[in-house]
Amino acid sequence: MANPLYDRLIAPHAGKDTPFLHLPGDTTLTYADFAGRTAQFAHALMDAGLQTGDRVAIQAEKSPDTLALIFACARAGLVFLPLNTGYTASEIAYFIENSGATLFICDPAKAADMAPVAQASGAACETLSPDGSGSLQTTADAAMRDFATVDRDADDLAAFLYTSGTTGRSKGAMLTQGNLLSNAETLVDLWQFTERDVLLHALPIFHTHGLFVATNVILLAGGSMIFLPKFDQAEVLQALPKATSMMGVPTFYTRLLDAPEFTKDLAGHMRLFISGSAPLLAETHRAFEERTGHRILERYGMTETNMNTSNPYDGDRRPGTVGFPLPGVDLKVCDPESGGPVPRGEIGVIEVRGPNVFKGYWQMPEKTAAELRDDGFFITGDLGMVDADGYVHIVGRGKDLIISGGYNIYPKEIELLLDDQPGVLESAVVGVPHPDFGEGVVAVLVAEAGAAPDLNAIRADLKEKLAAYKRPKRIEVIENLPRNTMGKVQKNLLRDSYADSFTA
């Protein structure tokens, strides 16, 4: 029997009484406990009548049982769909129907709303709760703690991860066992994780960052995780002395910098801080190093590929870049029209190829054909460039490109200038309809605490540094930029909010 994910991530530790999860309340779940729990859930899934290759949609709060359930799916040869816990019943209906899920699992508190939605799409509904009271947990509690793992190979599907769907219906990215395992193997080696690592884990586990990067890396290395339900500044500060490493989104690091007690003495013992899922401001990078002596390691990945690039573990971690392509990953920057590579230093669309790249979009052959080339390169839709030293820079999403009066405008160029303005904490630049130019540039600023940016001074500075067609035609100051769960700025919402800026 062979099952790559189970064989590499779970089986080597199945008999070990060493810690895997350190939980609130000073309790610990060992590797043996976790392996046994995956077996119990695998039995529960089989008792529900599921067959190899069936899809299981999971919208459950972060807990050890939720994590064990996900790996039970892999162990039982099922395809799991981890879903954002914030999705409403109407949103969930799309995912269940589109995936053809046989089983939907949710929190008991949501079952009254969710069960009819699942049943309307032909899926059964079970529950799972952080306190252990869910219906699936009751079944699992009575099951054996060993399980004849289902035979799968590297090309078999393991997961569907649905894209955010900001420009239409979400797409189900089909990820294989080989996709997930190859990325974990690369990152353990590149980031030098070992069984001695204790990872501070405050990320959600319905997203590739908290699930496939953080969890898979620790399982493969044989380390342990401080497994927090969510990011809470006080809890993270309290847990930090017991950790050796941390993965987070940029917001985690800005919130830590807001805490006076976050000092070099508190963080000095740490081996590694990693940031991803959204761009890390160069200002945050510098402030973090000044405070702690640590240079945050920024990397670049996406739903369809997991991780593609990383700043070096040993070497210069450059603010504003995402480092170099991972070993085994080919990366090129191409002209969006011709598809041909552009010269180094020029901006184009990033394409990647490697064992990490997904198999395609579920039930969307046309979309798959449009974004996955015959030679294996995936057209990411991200705009970027490779500098003279080989570092990859992400400029923005292709859909964020602004075309004004026939000229291409890259928002990142303007945002970098705005972020450097006195009193400005961060910015976002979008294009909205304009009667003369097609699109006009709108800049949205967030002020630093207690500051009031001088918009006239900002306009004067931009006039000196930017061509006229790039300059914002409207500048607004708002309290916070809209972000999704993983901290990415939702520019589609900003475009909607300011869509009428230049209409009569």
C-alpha positions as CSV (number, residue, x, y, z in Angstrom):
1,M,0.0,0.0,0.0
2,A,1.2,3.5,-0.8
3,N,-0.2,6.9,0.1
4,P,2.4,9.7,-0.4
5,L,1.0,12.2,2.1
6,Y,0.3,9.7,4.8
7,D,3.5,7.8,4.2
8,R,5.7,10.9,4.5
9,L,3.8,13.1,6.9
10,I,2.0,10.8,9.3
11,A,3.3,7.3,9.2
12,P,6.9,8.1,10.3
13,H,5.6,9.6,13.6
14,A,2.6,7.4,14.2
15,G,4.1,5.6,17.2
16,K,5.9,8.5,18.7
17,D,4.8,10.1,22.0
18,T,6.7,13.3,21.2
19,P,4.7,16.5,21.1
20,F,3.0,17.6,17.8
21,L,0.5,20.2,19.0
22,H,0.9,22.5,22.0
23,L,-2.6,23.7,22.8
24,P,-4.1,26.5,25.0
25,G,-4.4,25.4,28.6
26,D,-0.9,23.7,28.6
27,T,-2.2,20.5,27.0
28,T,-0.3,18.6,24.4
29,L,-1.3,16.3,21.5
30,T,1.4,13.8,20.6
31,Y,2.2,12.5,17.2
32,A,0.7,9.1,18.2
33,D,-2.5,10.8,19.4
34,F,-2.8,12.7,16.1
35,A,-2.2,9.6,14.0
36,G,-4.8,7.7,16.0
37,R,-7.3,10.5,15.6
38,T,-6.8,10.5,11.8
39,A,-7.6,6.8,11.8
40,Q,-10.8,7.3,13.8
41,F,-12.0,10.0,11.5
42,A,-11.1,7.9,8.5
43,H,-13.4,5.1,9.9
44,A,-16.1,7.7,10.5
45,L,-15.9,8.9,6.9
46,M,-16.1,5.3,5.6
47,D,-19.1,4.7,7.9
48,A,-20.8,7.6,6.2
49,G,-20.6,5.7,2.9
50,L,-17.9,7.7,1.2
51,Q,-15.9,6.1,-1.7
52,T,-12.3,6.7,-2.9
53,G,-12.2,10.0,-4.8
54,D,-15.3,11.5,-3.2
55,R,-15.2,15.1,-2.2
56,V,-15.6,16.3,1.4
57,A,-16.3,20.0,2.0
58,I,-15.2,21.2,5.5
59,Q,-16.2,24.5,7.0
60,A,-15.1,24.0,10.6
61,E,-13.4,26.2,13.2
62,K,-9.7,25.6,13.7
63,S,-9.0,22.8,16.1
64,P,-6.9,19.7,16.4
65,D,-9.9,17.6,15.3
66,T,-10.4,19.8,12.2
67,L,-6.7,19.2,11.3
68,A,-7.0,15.4,12.0
69,L,-10.1,15.3,9.8
70,I,-8.3,16.9,6.9
71,F,-5.5,14.3,7.1
72,A,-8.1,11.5,7.5
73,C,-9.5,12.5,4.1
74,A,-6.0,12.1,2.6
75,R,-5.6,8.8,4.4
76,A,-9.0,7.5,3.2
77,G,-8.3,8.5,-0.4
78,L,-10.9,11.4,-0.3
79,V,-10.5,14.9,-1.8
80,F,-11.0,17.6,0.9
81,L,-12.2,21.1,0.4
82,P,-11.2,23.4,3.3
83,L,-13.6,26.3,3.2
84,N,-13.4,29.8,4.8
85,T,-15.3,29.8,8.1
86,G,-16.7,33.2,7.1
87,Y,-18.7,32.0,4.1
88,T,-22.4,32.3,4.3
89,A,-24.9,29.6,3.4
90,S,-25.5,31.0,-0.1
91,E,-21.7,31.0,-0.7
92,I,-21.4,27.5,0.6
93,A,-24.1,26.3,-1.8
94,Y,-21.9,27.1,-4.7
95,F,-18.9,25.2,-3.4
96,I,-20.9,22.1,-2.6
97,E,-22.7,22.1,-5.9
98,N,-19.7,22.9,-8.0
99,S,-17.5,20.3,-6.3
100,G,-20.1,17.6,-6.2
101,A,-19.2,17.1,-2.5
102,T,-20.7,13.9,-1.0
103,L,-20.4,15.2,2.5
104,F,-20.4,18.6,4.1
105,I,-19.1,19.2,7.6
106,C,-19.8,22.3,9.6
107,D,-20.0,23.7,13.1
108,P,-23.1,22.5,15.0
109,A,-24.1,26.2,15.5
110,K,-24.4,26.6,11.7
111,A,-26.1,23.2,11.0
112,A,-29.6,24.6,10.9
113,D,-28.7,27.0,8.1
114,M,-26.2,24.8,6.3
115,A,-27.9,21.4,6.3
116,P,-30.7,22.3,3.9
117,V,-28.1,23.9,1.6
118,A,-26.0,20.7,1.6
119,Q,-29.0,18.5,1.1
120,A,-30.2,20.6,-1.8
121,S,-27.0,19.7,-3.6
122,G,-27.2,16.0,-2.6
123,A,-24.7,16.1,0.2
124,A,-25.0,14.7,3.6
125,C,-24.3,17.0,6.5
126,E,-22.3,16.2,9.7
127,T,-21.0,18.5,12.4
128,L,-17.6,19.1,14.0
129,S,-17.0,21.4,17.0
130,P,-13.9,22.7,18.8
131,D,-15.3,21.3,22.0
132,G,-15.6,17.8,20.5
133,S,-19.4,17.6,20.5
134,G,-20.0,17.3,16.8
135,S,-21.9,14.4,15.2
136,L,-18.8,13.2,13.2
137,Q,-16.7,13.4,16.3
138,T,-19.2,11.2,18.2
139,T,-18.9,8.6,15.5
140,A,-15.1,8.9,15.5
141,D,-14.8,8.6,19.3
142,A,-16.1,5.0,19.0
143,A,-13.9,4.0,16.1
144,M,-10.6,2.1,16.2
145,R,-7.3,4.0,16.3
146,D,-5.8,2.2,13.3
147,F,-6.9,2.2,9.7
148,A,-5.9,0.5,6.5
149,T,-4.7,3.5,4.6
150,V,-6.2,3.7,1.1
151,D,-3.7,3.3,-1.7
152,R,-3.1,6.5,-3.7
153,D,-0.3,7.8,-5.9
154,A,1.4,11.2,-6.4
155,D,-0.9,12.1,-9.3
156,D,-4.2,11.4,-7.4
157,L,-6.2,14.4,-6.3
158,A,-5.9,15.3,-2.6
159,A,-7.6,18.7,-2.3
160,F,-9.7,21.4,-4.0
161,L,-8.8,24.9,-3.0
162,Y,-11.2,27.5,-4.3
163,T,-9.8,30.8,-5.4
164,S,-11.2,34.0,-3.9
165,G,-13.4,34.7,-6.9
166,T,-12.9,38.5,-7.0
167,T,-13.5,38.6,-10.7
168,G,-16.3,36.0,-11.0
169,R,-17.2,32.6,-9.6
170,S,-14.5,30.9,-7.6
171,K,-12.4,28.2,-9.4
172,G,-11.6,24.9,-7.7
173,A,-7.9,24.4,-8.1
174,M,-7.2,20.6,-8.1
175,L,-4.1,19.8,-6.1
176,T,-2.5,16.3,-6.1
177,Q,-0.8,14.4,-3.3
178,G,2.5,15.0,-5.3
179,N,1.8,18.8,-5.5
180,L,1.5,19.1,-1.7
181,L,4.3,16.8,-0.8
182,S,6.9,18.2,-3.2
183,N,6.4,21.7,-1.9
184,A,6.8,20.6,1.8
185,E,9.9,18.6,0.9
186,T,11.5,21.7,-0.7
187,L,10.6,24.1,2.1
188,V,11.8,21.9,4.9
189,D,15.2,21.8,3.2
190,L,15.3,25.4,2.1
191,W,14.1,26.9,5.4
192,Q,16.1,24.3,7.5
193,F,13.3,23.0,9.6
194,T,14.1,20.1,12.0
195,E,12.4,18.1,14.8
196,R,13.7,20.8,17.1
197,D,11.5,23.5,15.7
198,V,8.5,24.7,17.5
199,L,6.3,26.7,15.1
200,L,4.0,29.4,16.4
201,H,0.8,28.7,14.4
202,A,-1.9,31.4,14.5
203,L,-3.0,31.1,10.9
204,P,-6.3,29.7,9.7
205,I,-6.2,26.2,8.3
206,F,-8.7,26.6,5.4
207,H,-5.9,28.4,3.4
208,T,-2.7,27.1,1.8
209,H,-0.5,29.1,4.2
210,G,-1.7,27.6,7.5
211,L,-2.4,24.2,6.1
212,F,-0.1,23.2,3.3
213,V,2.9,25.4,4.2
214,A,2.9,25.5,8.0
215,T,1.4,22.2,8.9
216,N,3.0,20.0,6.2
217,V,6.4,21.5,6.8
218,I,6.3,20.7,10.5
219,L,4.9,17.2,10.0
220,L,7.6,16.4,7.5
221,A,10.3,17.8,9.8
222,G,8.9,16.1,12.9
223,G,8.7,19.4,14.8
224,S,5.8,20.7,16.8
225,M,3.4,23.6,16.7
226,I,1.9,26.0,19.3
227,F,-1.6,25.7,17.8
228,L,-3.5,28.9,18.5
229,P,-7.2,29.3,17.4
230,K,-6.4,32.6,15.8
231,F,-4.0,35.5,16.0
232,D,-4.4,37.3,19.4
233,Q,-1.6,39.7,20.2
234,A,-1.5,38.9,23.9
235,E,-1.5,35.1,23.3
236,V,1.2,35.3,20.6
237,L,3.4,37.4,22.9
238,Q,2.9,34.9,25.7
239,A,3.7,32.0,23.4
240,L,6.7,33.5,21.7
241,P,9.3,32.5,24.3
242,K,8.4,28.8,23.7
243,A,8.7,29.0,19.9
244,T,11.6,28.8,17.5
245,S,9.8,30.0,14.3
246,M,6.7,31.7,13.2
247,M,4.7,32.0,9.9
248,G,2.3,34.9,9.5
249,V,0.7,37.4,7.3
250,P,2.0,41.0,7.3
251,T,-0.8,42.1,9.7
252,F,0.6,39.7,12.3
253,Y,4.0,41.5,12.2
254,T,2.5,45.0,12.3
255,R,0.4,44.1,15.3
256,L,3.4,42.8,17.1
257,L,5.3,46.0,16.4
258,D,2.4,47.9,18.0
259,A,3.1,46.1,21.3
260,P,5.8,47.9,23.4
261,E,6.5,44.5,25.1
262,F,7.6,43.0,21.8
263,T,11.3,43.6,22.1
264,K,14.6,42.1,21.0
265,D,14.8,40.3,24.4
266,L,11.5,38.6,23.7
267,A,12.2,37.7,20.0
268,G,16.0,37.3,20.0
269,H,15.9,33.6,20.6
270,M,13.8,32.9,17.5
271,R,15.3,31.2,14.5
272,L,13.0,32.4,11.7
273,F,10.0,34.7,11.0
274,I,8.3,34.1,7.6
275,S,5.7,36.3,6.0
276,G,3.4,35.6,3.1
277,S,-0.2,35.7,1.6
278,A,0.0,39.5,1.1
279,P,2.8,41.9,0.3
280,L,5.0,43.0,3.3
281,L,5.6,46.7,3.4
282,A,9.3,47.5,3.2
283,E,8.7,49.9,6.1
284,T,7.4,46.9,8.2
285,H,10.5,44.9,7.2
286,R,12.9,47.6,8.3
287,A,11.0,48.4,11.6
288,F,10.9,44.7,12.5
289,E,14.7,44.4,12.0
290,E,15.4,47.5,14.0
291,R,13.2,46.2,16.9
292,T,14.3,42.6,16.9
293,G,17.4,42.1,14.9
294,H,15.5,39.7,12.7
295,R,15.0,40.1,8.9
296,I,11.6,38.6,8.0
297,L,11.8,36.0,5.2
298,E,9.2,36.9,2.6
299,R,8.1,34.3,0.0
300,Y,5.5,34.1,-2.8
301,G,2.9,31.5,-3.5
302,M,-0.7,31.1,-4.6
303,T,-3.7,28.8,-4.4
304,E,-2.8,27.0,-7.6
305,T,0.8,26.4,-6.8
306,N,1.6,26.6,-3.1
307,M,5.0,28.3,-2.8
308,N,6.9,29.4,-5.9
309,T,9.8,31.6,-4.6
310,S,11.5,32.5,-1.3
311,N,14.1,34.9,0.0
312,P,17.1,33.0,1.1
313,Y,17.5,31.5,4.5
314,D,21.3,32.2,4.3
315,G,21.8,35.4,2.4
316,D,20.3,38.8,1.8
317,R,16.5,38.9,2.4
318,R,15.6,42.0,0.5
319,P,12.6,44.1,1.4
320,G,10.1,44.5,-1.4
321,T,11.1,41.3,-3.1
322,V,10.0,37.6,-2.8
323,G,13.5,36.2,-3.4
324,F,14.4,33.5,-5.9
325,P,12.4,30.6,-7.5
326,L,12.4,27.5,-5.4
327,P,14.6,24.6,-6.4
328,G,12.7,22.6,-9.0
329,V,10.5,25.6,-10.0
330,D,11.0,27.4,-13.3
331,L,9.9,31.0,-13.4
332,K,9.8,33.4,-16.3
333,V,8.3,36.9,-16.9
334,C,6.3,37.2,-20.2
335,D,4.7,39.7,-22.3
336,P,0.9,39.4,-21.7
337,E,0.1,39.8,-25.3
338,S,2.7,37.6,-27.1
339,G,3.5,35.2,-24.3
340,G,7.2,35.6,-25.0
341,P,9.7,36.3,-22.3
342,V,10.6,40.0,-21.6
343,P,14.2,41.2,-20.8
344,R,15.4,41.1,-17.2
345,G,14.3,44.2,-15.4
346,E,11.1,44.6,-17.4
347,I,7.6,44.0,-16.1
348,G,5.4,41.2,-17.4
349,V,3.2,38.4,-16.3
350,I,4.8,35.7,-14.1
351,E,4.6,32.1,-15.3
352,V,5.8,29.1,-13.2
353,R,6.3,25.4,-13.8
354,G,7.2,22.7,-11.4
355,P,6.0,19.7,-9.3
356,N,4.0,22.2,-7.1
357,V,1.8,23.4,-10.0
358,F,-1.8,22.2,-9.8
359,K,-3.6,19.8,-12.2
360,G,-6.2,22.3,-13.4
361,Y,-9.5,23.8,-12.5
362,W,-12.3,21.5,-11.6
363,Q,-14.9,21.2,-14.3
364,M,-13.4,24.3,-16.1
365,P,-11.5,22.8,-19.1
366,E,-11.5,26.1,-21.0
367,K,-10.2,28.1,-18.0
368,T,-7.6,25.4,-17.4
369,A,-6.5,25.5,-21.1
370,A,-6.2,29.3,-21.0
371,E,-4.0,29.4,-17.9
372,L,-2.0,26.1,-18.1
373,R,0.3,26.0,-21.1
374,D,1.0,22.7,-23.0
375,D,4.6,22.9,-21.7
376,G,3.5,23.0,-18.1
377,F,3.9,26.7,-17.4
378,F,1.1,28.2,-15.4
379,I,0.1,31.8,-16.2
380,T,-0.2,33.2,-12.7
381,G,-1.8,36.5,-13.6
382,D,0.7,38.3,-11.3
383,L,2.7,41.1,-12.7
384,G,6.3,41.1,-11.8
385,M,9.9,41.4,-12.8
386,V,13.3,39.8,-12.1
387,D,16.0,42.3,-11.2
388,A,19.7,42.2,-12.1
389,D,20.5,40.1,-9.1
390,G,17.8,37.5,-9.8
391,Y,15.4,38.6,-7.1
392,V,11.7,38.4,-8.1
393,H,9.5,41.5,-7.5
394,I,5.7,41.3,-7.5
395,V,4.2,44.4,-9.0
396,G,0.5,43.5,-8.7
397,R,-2.2,41.4,-10.2
398,G,-2.8,41.5,-14.0
399,K,-6.4,42.6,-13.3
400,D,-5.0,45.5,-11.2
401,L,-3.2,46.9,-14.2
402,I,-4.5,50.4,-15.1
403,I,-4.8,51.5,-18.7
404,S,-5.3,55.2,-18.9
405,G,-5.2,57.0,-22.3
406,G,-3.7,53.9,-23.8
407,Y,-0.8,53.9,-21.3
408,N,-0.1,51.0,-18.9
409,I,0.1,52.0,-15.2
410,Y,1.4,49.7,-12.6
411,P,-0.2,50.6,-9.2
412,K,2.8,49.3,-7.2
413,E,5.0,52.1,-8.6
414,I,2.6,54.7,-7.3
415,E,2.0,52.9,-4.0
416,L,5.6,52.8,-3.2
417,L,5.9,56.6,-3.5
418,L,2.7,57.1,-1.5
419,D,3.8,54.8,1.3
420,D,6.9,57.0,1.7
421,Q,4.9,60.2,2.2
422,P,4.9,61.8,5.7
423,G,1.9,60.6,7.7
424,V,1.0,57.8,5.3
425,L,0.9,54.3,6.8
426,E,-0.1,52.4,3.6
427,S,-1.9,53.0,0.3
428,A,-3.8,51.3,-2.5
429,V,-4.1,52.5,-6.1
430,V,-6.9,51.4,-8.4
431,G,-8.2,52.3,-11.8
432,V,-11.9,53.3,-12.3
433,P,-13.9,54.3,-15.3
434,H,-13.0,57.7,-16.8
435,P,-15.0,59.3,-19.6
436,D,-11.9,60.6,-21.5
437,F,-9.0,58.2,-20.6
438,G,-10.8,54.9,-20.2
439,E,-9.6,54.6,-16.6
440,G,-8.5,57.2,-14.1
441,V,-6.2,56.6,-11.2
442,V,-7.6,56.7,-7.7
443,A,-5.3,56.6,-4.6
444,V,-6.6,55.6,-1.2
445,L,-4.4,56.3,1.8
446,V,-4.4,55.1,5.4
447,A,-2.9,57.6,7.8
448,E,-0.4,56.8,10.5
449,A,-1.8,57.0,14.0
450,G,-2.3,60.6,15.0
451,A,-1.2,61.9,11.6
452,A,-3.0,63.9,8.9
453,P,-1.3,63.5,5.5
454,D,-1.0,66.8,3.6
455,L,-2.7,65.9,0.3
456,N,-1.5,69.0,-1.5
457,A,2.1,68.3,-0.5
458,I,1.7,64.7,-1.7
459,R,0.3,65.9,-5.1
460,A,3.2,68.2,-5.4
461,D,5.7,65.5,-4.7
462,L,4.1,63.1,-7.2
463,K,4.2,65.8,-9.8
464,E,8.0,65.8,-9.6
465,K,8.3,62.0,-9.6
466,L,5.6,60.7,-11.9
467,A,4.5,61.3,-15.5
468,A,1.2,63.1,-15.7
469,Y,-0.7,60.1,-16.9
470,K,0.3,58.1,-13.8
471,R,-0.7,60.7,-11.2
472,P,-3.8,60.0,-9.1
473,K,-6.7,62.1,-10.3
474,R,-8.4,61.5,-6.9
475,I,-6.8,60.9,-3.5
476,E,-8.8,59.8,-0.5
477,V,-7.9,59.1,3.1
478,I,-9.8,56.2,4.8
479,E,-9.5,54.5,8.2
480,N,-8.5,51.0,6.9
481,L,-8.0,49.2,3.6
482,P,-10.5,46.4,3.0
483,R,-8.7,43.1,3.3
484,N,-9.6,39.4,3.0
485,T,-8.9,36.8,5.7
486,M,-5.3,36.4,4.7
487,G,-4.6,40.2,4.7
488,K,-4.7,40.8,1.0
489,V,-6.1,44.2,0.0
490,Q,-9.4,43.7,-1.8
491,K,-9.0,46.1,-4.6
492,N,-12.2,45.0,-6.3
493,L,-14.0,46.5,-3.3
494,L,-12.1,49.8,-3.7
495,R,-12.9,49.8,-7.5
496,D,-16.6,49.4,-6.6
497,S,-16.5,52.1,-4.0
498,Y,-14.9,54.7,-6.2
499,A,-16.4,53.6,-9.5
500,D,-18.3,56.8,-10.0
501,S,-15.4,59.1,-9.2
502,F,-15.2,60.6,-12.7
503,T,-18.7,60.3,-14.0
504,A,-20.9,63.3,-14.5
